[in-house]
C-alpha cells in the first residue's frame, strides 16, 4: 500500500458532534457555525499547498494535534476531514476510502492528512 503519496496540513477539525445543528421546528439539519468556520479556514490552508486529486480507492492517514489532557475521541475527528476532501475534489467519495487511520499527535496544533492510492 502506498500510504503517503500526498500530504496536506489543515486546521484541527471539529468533533463530529459539532458538525451539524438541527432546527427542531422543521427537523432540518444544517452545518453548524463552528463547522462552517473550520471549512473556510481549511479552504484557505489548502490554497497555500500543492493540490492533488485521487480517482478510485484511497488510503487516508490523519494525525490530529492534542495539547490538552481532556478526554476526546479521535474517531470523532475523521468525518469532517473526509467530507472536506470530497468537497475539494481531492478524493471522489468517502466510500472510496478503503483504509483510514487516525491518531493524536502532541507535536502539532492542527491536522496532517496523508493520502495514497489503494493498491489494486
N, C-alpha and C positions, 0 to 999 in steps of 0.2 A: 504494500500500500504506500502510495506517495502522499505522506501526511502534510508536508509543509511546502507546497508549491507557491502559495500566495499568503502574505501576511498583512493585516491591517490593524491599526490601533484606533480604538473607539473610546468614547467616554464610558464610565461604568453604567451598565444597563439597569433600569429599574426592575424590581421584582415583578414577576408575573401577576402578583396580587395588585399591583399598582398600574397595570397597563390599561385597563378599561374601567369605565364608570357606567352606571345604569340610571336611566331616567325611569323611576319607578311608576310614574303616571302612564307612560307609553310602553314601558317594558323594553325600550330600545337601549342597546349598548353602544358606547362611543369611546373613542380614545380619550384617556384622561389627560388633563393639562400636563401632568408630570411626564407622561409618555410622549406627548407632542413635543415638549421641550427637549427631551432626550433625542427624539428622531431628528429635530432640527440641528441639534449640536452634533450628532453623529454624521449628518449630511455634510456639515462644514468640515469636520475632521476628514471625511472621505475625500473631499475635494482637493486636499493637500497631498494625497497619496496616489500611488500608481493603482490603476483600476484594471481588474481582470474579470472576465466572465467565464463561467463554467457551464457546460452543457452536460446533461446526464447526471449520473450518480456521483456524489461527492462525500468526502470525509471532512469533518469540521472539528477543530480543537479550540476551546475557548478558555483563556485564563483571565480571571477577574480579580481586580485589586481588593484587598481586605486589610484595612488598617485598624480595625477595632475588634474587640473580643465579643461583640454582640453575636448572639446565635442567629445565623442566617442559613438558608437552604440554597446551596449552589445551583441546584436544578431549576430554581425559580428565576434564574438569570438567563436561561437558554432561549426561551421563546421569543423575547424581544429582539435578540440578536438574529435568530433565524429569519424572522419576519422582515427585519431591516435588510438582510442580504437578498431576500427575494424582491423587496420593493425597489432595490437599487439595481436589479438585473445581474447581480453577481452570481447567484445560483438561480436555477429555473424555478424550483419549488421546494419547500421544506420536506416534501415527500421523497425527494431525491437524495436526502441525507441518509446514507447507509450506515454511518457510524458517527457518533458525536461524543466528545468527552469534554468535561468542564472541571475546573479546579480553582481554588482560591490561591492567589499569589500575593505575598506580603510586600514584594518589592515594586509593585506598580500601583497606580491610583485608578487607572481606567480599565480597559479591557483589550486584550490582544487576541485576534481571531486568525487562525491558520486554516487554510482550505486547500485541499488537494483532490484531484480526480480519483475516484474509486477505481481500482483495477478491475478490468473486465473479468 
